Amino acid sequence: EYLVYMYILKTKYQNSIGGDIWNYTLSENRSFKDVAKEQAISLISELKIISCKAENYGISLGTDEKEDIRKYVETIYQSASEEDKQEYKLTIDSLANVYMENEIAERVYNACIGAVDTNISDEDVRQASIQYLYIASGDIDKAEKLRQKAVKSGDFLSVARQNTDSETCEMIIGRDYENVAFAETALSLHTGEMSGVLTTGTGCYVIYCVNENEESLTAQKKEEIISQSQRTVFETQYKLWAEEFNIQISPLIL
């Protein structure tokens, strides 16, 4: 089983690293094989623990599902070189067992995170694209004059770039931005609107809204939040599961 995982990791990375993958040296003079060995042991350990909980969730594979997996791994087996088949002791059964256990573990994971609330409103995670002008001195009169200049010119970005005290004049912003007052002002604007002069403890700002809702980025942010919540729920549960087991690794592997 360990050899099957080593083969899977080798084929996964060898296209980008090269054919002599195991001898590729990483940081601290560690070979890629050393790192892959740790990954394989960790994967097997985690999957064993997770799979042991399948019964708790009523999870198992049916005959047809097992057959589908076997058909899939047959293609993997056929694509392996004879040298790899011998070196990694590959058989259709050994590959099928690994892929079946992975499928069960994935279903346990999905069942475990099933209670996570995925109903997040777009407004809560809305991402807006803005341009802004920053005056570090906090000179409100200067900021207001530059604001009026931007209004007249119709080119906020050019005025900002020529007069700002910040390294950039553009950004994507959401409600999680650390400068709360800045974020609230930016997100209160509609597309094409410009704020008044915003005074904060770090200086003055004038903000222009390019797009009040970058839909693809908003959707991405929502997925990130959901995924993080799911990971947190699972990691908390997995930690409790892991405490039930004492995993020992064969010296043949180490």
C-alpha positions in Angstrom: 0.0 0.0 0.0 2.9 2.3 0.8 4.5 1.6 -2.5 1.2 2.3 -4.3 1.2 5.8 -2.7 4.8 6.4 -3.6 4.0 5.5 -7.2 1.0 7.9 -7.3 3.1 10.7 -5.9 5.9 10.0 -8.4 3.6 10.1 -11.4 1.9 13.2 -10.0 5.0 15.2 -9.8 7.5 13.8 -12.4 6.1 15.8 -15.3 7.0 19.1 -13.7 10.2 18.0 -11.9 11.6 15.4 -14.3 12.2 11.7 -14.7 14.8 11.4 -12.0 12.3 12.7 -9.5 13.5 10.8 -6.4 17.0 12.3 -6.5 15.7 15.9 -6.9 17.2 17.9 -4.0 14.9 20.2 -2.1 15.8 22.6 0.8 18.0 21.4 3.6 19.5 18.8 1.3 16.5 16.6 1.5 15.6 14.6 -1.5 12.1 14.6 -3.1 11.8 11.0 -2.1 12.3 11.8 1.6 9.5 14.3 1.4 7.2 12.0 -0.7 7.8 9.2 1.9 6.5 11.5 4.7 3.5 12.5 2.6 2.7 8.8 1.8 2.9 7.8 5.5 0.8 10.8 6.5 -1.8 10.1 3.8 -2.1 6.5 4.7 -2.4 7.3 8.4 -5.1 9.9 7.9 -7.1 7.7 5.5 -7.0 4.8 7.9 -8.4 6.9 10.7 -11.1 8.5 8.5 -12.1 5.2 6.9 -12.6 3.7 10.4 -15.4 6.2 10.9 -17.3 5.3 7.7 -19.6 3.0 9.6 -20.6 5.8 11.9 -22.0 7.6 8.9 -23.5 4.5 7.2 -21.0 4.9 4.4 -19.9 1.9 2.2 -19.3 1.2 -1.5 -21.8 -0.8 -3.4 -20.8 -3.6 -5.9 -21.3 -1.3 -8.9 -19.3 1.5 -7.3 -16.4 -0.9 -6.6 -16.5 -2.2 -10.2 -16.4 1.3 -11.5 -13.3 2.0 -9.5 -11.7 -1.2 -10.7 -12.3 -0.2 -14.3 -10.8 3.1 -13.6 -7.6 1.7 -12.0 -7.2 -0.8 -14.8 -6.4 2.2 -17.0 -3.8 3.4 -14.5 -2.3 0.0 -14.3 -2.1 -0.4 -18.0 -0.3 3.0 -18.3 2.4 2.0 -15.8 5.7 0.8 -17.2 6.8 -2.8 -16.5 9.6 -1.4 -14.4 7.2 0.6 -12.2 4.9 -2.4 -11.9 7.7 -4.4 -10.5 9.4 -1.7 -8.4 6.1 -0.6 -6.7 4.5 -4.0 -6.6 1.5 -2.7 -8.6 -1.5 -4.8 -9.2 -5.0 -3.9 -10.1 -6.1 -5.1 -6.6 -3.5 -3.0 -4.8 -4.5 0.1 -6.8 -8.2 -0.6 -6.4 -8.0 -1.0 -2.7 -6.2 2.4 -2.4 -8.7 4.2 -4.6 -11.7 2.6 -2.8 -10.4 3.7 0.6 -9.9 7.2 -0.8 -13.4 7.3 -2.1 -14.8 6.2 1.3 -12.6 8.8 3.1 -13.9 11.5 0.8 -17.5 10.5 1.6 -16.8 10.6 5.3 -15.3 14.0 4.9 -18.4 15.3 3.0 -20.7 13.8 5.7 -18.6 15.4 8.5 -18.8 18.9 7.0 -22.5 18.5 6.0 -23.7 20.7 8.8 -21.6 23.7 7.8 -23.8 26.6 6.9 -23.2 27.5 3.3 -25.8 30.3 3.1 -23.6 33.3 3.0 -25.1 36.4 1.4 -23.3 38.1 -1.5 -23.5 41.4 0.4 -21.5 40.0 3.3 -18.6 39.0 1.1 -19.0 41.5 -1.7 -15.7 42.4 -3.4 -15.4 45.9 -5.0 -12.7 47.3 -7.2 -11.7 50.8 -6.3 -9.2 53.5 -6.9 -8.0 55.8 -4.2 -6.0 58.9 -3.4 -4.0 59.0 -0.1 -2.6 62.1 1.7 -0.4 61.0 4.5 -0.2 64.4 6.1 -3.9 64.5 6.8 -4.3 67.8 4.9 -8.0 67.9 4.3 -7.9 71.0 2.1 -5.3 69.5 -0.2 -7.3 66.3 -0.4 -10.4 68.3 -1.3 -8.7 70.2 -4.0 -7.3 67.0 -5.6 -10.8 65.6 -5.3 -12.3 68.5 -7.3 -9.5 68.2 -9.8 -10.4 64.6 -10.3 -14.0 65.4 -10.8 -13.2 68.0 -13.4 -10.8 65.9 -15.3 -12.9 62.8 -15.3 -9.8 60.8 -14.8 -9.5 59.9 -11.1 -6.7 57.4 -11.6 -4.3 59.8 -13.3 -4.8 62.4 -10.6 -4.4 59.8 -7.9 -1.2 58.4 -9.4 0.4 61.9 -9.7 -0.5 63.0 -6.1 -0.9 60.0 -3.8 1.4 59.1 -0.9 0.7 55.4 -1.3 2.5 52.9 -3.4 -0.6 51.9 -5.3 -3.9 53.6 -6.2 -6.0 50.5 -7.0 -7.3 47.6 -5.0 -10.0 45.0 -4.5 -11.7 45.5 -1.1 -14.2 43.6 1.0 -15.6 43.9 4.5 -12.7 42.0 6.0 -10.2 44.8 5.2 -8.3 45.9 8.2 -9.1 49.6 7.9 -12.8 49.4 8.8 -13.7 53.1 8.1 -12.0 52.9 4.7 -13.8 49.6 3.8 -17.2 50.9 4.9 -16.8 54.1 2.8 -15.5 52.2 -0.2 -18.4 49.6 -0.1 -21.0 52.3 0.4 -20.2 53.7 -3.1 -21.9 52.6 -6.3 -20.1 52.1 -9.6 -18.8 55.4 -10.9 -19.2 57.3 -7.5 -16.5 59.2 -5.7 -16.4 59.7 -2.0 -15.9 62.9 -0.1 -12.6 63.3 1.9 -12.3 60.5 4.4 -10.2 61.3 7.4 -8.6 58.5 9.5 -5.9 58.2 12.0 -3.4 57.5 9.2 -4.3 60.4 6.9 -6.9 61.4 4.3 -8.4 59.4 1.5 -10.6 60.0 -1.5 -12.1 56.8 -3.0 -13.5 56.1 -6.4 -15.6 53.0 -7.1 -14.7 51.3 -10.4 -17.1 48.3 -9.9 -19.2 48.0 -6.7 -19.4 44.2 -7.2 -16.8 42.1 -8.9 -19.1 39.1 -9.2 -16.4 36.4 -9.9 -14.3 37.6 -7.0 -17.3 37.8 -4.7 -18.2 34.2 -5.6 -14.6 33.2 -5.0 -14.5 34.9 -1.6 -17.7 33.1 -0.6 -16.2 29.7 -1.6 -13.0 30.5 0.4 -15.0 31.3 3.5 -17.1 28.1 3.2 -14.1 26.0 2.5 -12.3 27.4 5.5 -15.3 26.7 7.7 -15.5 23.2 6.4 -11.8 22.6 7.0 -12.1 23.9 10.6 -15.0 21.6 11.3 -13.3 18.6 9.9 -9.9 19.3 11.5 -11.6 19.6 14.9 -13.4 16.3 14.4 -10.4 14.6 13.0 -8.3 15.6 16.0 -10.7 13.9 18.3 -10.7 10.8 16.0 -6.9 10.6 15.9 -6.7 10.5 19.7 -8.4 7.1 19.6 -5.6 5.5 17.7 -2.0 4.7 18.2 -0.4 4.6 14.7 2.9 2.7 14.3 4.9 2.7 11.1 6.7 -0.4 9.9 10.5 -0.2 10.1 10.5 -1.6 6.5 9.1 1.7 5.4 11.2 3.9 7.7 
